[in-house]
Amino acid sequence: ALCVAVLAPLFRIPAWQIGVSALLACLIAVLAVRALGQTDLNPVSAVGKLSQILFALLAPGHVVTNIVAGALAEAGAMQADDLMQDLKTGHLLGASPRVQFYGQLIGSTASVFVTVGAYTLYQDVYGVPSAQFAAPVAFVWKDMAILMQRGLAALPPSALHFAAAFGAAGVALPLLEEVVPPAAAAWLPSGVSVGVGMYLTPDWTLPRAVGAAIELVWR
């Protein structure tokens, strides 16, 4: 309700579209938390773009709506990530979940004023984007929104075939985990891990693979 009350008039977006985006954020947060648990990395930017793909159908021709929907999904995934790790750490240390939750509420409320104020200061002094603060990720979101308005036909056919094949594999792998014997399921690759490995650059993935191999040998 708060998202609809704030974002709908701010960006002049129909309230129902913000409501759908908030519901999508809850579903995408589950995917993000699974990725974090399996890979120690939350691909919030990647999962947020799933919302952009859907809103290309719900709000065709509206670039701002597409970006806001993706940003809301990314924010939900990031908050779920932080909250899960905080609560798990607190559990290990014997902290009260209720007190932690109150702390999250206080910190989240205070951060609204701190982050908006800090951004305003940078915008006034340097300008965003500028030579000092190019904001490259913002252009990725904008380009994704524009691509979604042009349609999938704007992509090379090879990209579509690649995405379709690995999308099908990503759906099939967790389904196989549920039907094959546990001993066989242990040898199935993780679709989430494969996806994160594709999304990141080798300077992130190779050290993790080396570290995992060392741990396996150690065990």
N, C-alpha and C positions, 0 to 999 in steps of 0.2 A: 504493500500500500504506500509506503514511503517512497519507494522508487518511482511509482506511477505519479505520485503527487509532485515530485521534484522534477523528474526527467521529461514528463509529457509536456508541461508548459514551457520548460526551459529550451527544449529543442523543437517544439511544435510538432510533436509526434503523437499520433492517436494513442489513447491510454491503453487500449487492448493490446497494441503491439509491445508496449513496455511490459505489460503483464505477461505476455507470452515469452518475452526475452528473460524475465526474471525466473519463470518456470524452467526454461532451458538452462539457465545458469545453475539451477539445483542439480539437474541431470548431468551436466558437463562437469560439475564439481566432483561427482562420484568417479567419473573417468580420470580426472586429474589426481585425485587421492590414490586411486589404484596405481597410476603411473608412478607417483611419488613413492608408494610403498614398495614397488618392485624395482625401481631404478634409482631411487634417491634423487630424482629430479622431476619437477612439476612443469610440464610443457604448457604453461598457461596461455602463451601466445598462440600456440598451435591449436589447442582445444577451443579457444575463443573464436577461431575462424570457422569452426563448425557451425556456430550460431550465424555467422555471416553468410554461409552457404544457404542455410534455411531461409534467412530473411531476404535473400535474392528472389525467393518465390513469394514470400508473404508481403514484401514491400518493393516490388520491382520499380527500378528507376529512382529510388531514394537512397542516395549515397550516405547522407547523414544518418538516417535511420539504421542503415546497415552497419556503420561504424559504431554507433551507440549500442546496438544489440551485441556486437562482438565484444565491446569494452565491458559491458555488464556481465557477460559470461566469463570473461577473463578475471574480473574482479571477484566474482563468486568463487571461481576455482582457486584463486590466490588466498582468499580468506579461509576457505576450507582447508587448504594446505597448512597455513600457519596455525590455525586452531587445532588441527589434528596433532601436529608436532608438539605444540605447547601442552596440550592435555596429556599426551603420552609421556612427555618429560616430567610433567607434574605428578603423574601417576607413579612413575619410577621413584620420584623423590618424596612421595607421600603427601603432596599438597592437596588442598581441598578443591575439587572441581568447581564447586559453587563460587569460591573466592576467585578462582582463575577466570570464570565466566564473567564475574563482575569486573575484573581487571580488564578483560577484553572489551567490554562495553565502554568503560571509561577511556581506555586508550583509543578505541575506534572513534569515539566522539571527539576527543581532543585532536586527533590527527586530521580531522576535516579542516579545522581552522589552521593548523600548523602547515599542512601541505599546500592548501590554497594560498595562504600568506606567502610561503616560500616561493611558490611558482610565480605569484604576482611580482615579487621582488626581482626574480631572474628575468621575467618578461619586461619589466620596466628598465632594467639596467642593460641587459644584453640583447633582448629580443629572442623569441623562440618560434621558429628555428632561426639560427644565426651561425656565423663562422665558429663561435665557441661552443654553441649547443645546437648541433645539426638535427637532433631528434630523428635519427634514421628509422627507428621502429615505427614512428608515426607514419612515415611514407609507405611502409610495408602494409599497414592497416588500410591506408587510403587506396593503395594500388589493388589490394584484395577486394575492397568494396567496388571499385571501378570495374574490375574483372568480372565480378558477379553480376553487374548490370549489363555487361556486354554478352554474357552467356558463356557456357563451356566451349562453344565453338571457337572462341578466341584462343583457346589452348591448342598446342600441337596435338595431333591424333595420338602420337606415342605417349604423351603425358596422360591422356585420358585412359588409354589401355593399361598403362602402368598403375594408375590410381585405382582402376576398377579391379585389377588382379590382386593387388595388395589389400584393397578394401575387403574383398571376398575372403582373403586369407585371414584378415584380422577378425572377421566374424566367425569363421570356421574353427579357428584354434581354440577359443574358450568353450565352444560347443563340444569339440572333441574331448576336452578335458573332463567333461561331465559324463561321457559315455564310455570311454576306454578305461581299462583297469588302472588303478593308481600307479602301479609300477611303470606302465607305459606312459601315463600322463606326465610323469616326472621328466621324461625325455622330450616332451613337446616344447618347441620354442615359445617364448612369450611374445604375443603380438604387440603388446604395449612396449616391450623392450626393443623390439625390432623397429617400431615406429619412431621411438625416441632416438634410436641410433641413426635413423635416416634423417631426422630433423636437425640433429646437432652436427657440428663440424668435428673432424677427426681428433683435434686437440682435446676435445672433451671425451670422446668415446674410447679412443685407444688406451689412455691411462686407466680407465675403468675396466676395460677388458684385461689388461695386464694385471691389475690388482686382483681381479676375480680369479685369474689363473694362478697367481701366487698363493691366494687363500686356499684354493682347491688343493694345490700341492702340499701346503702346510697341514691341512686337515688330514 
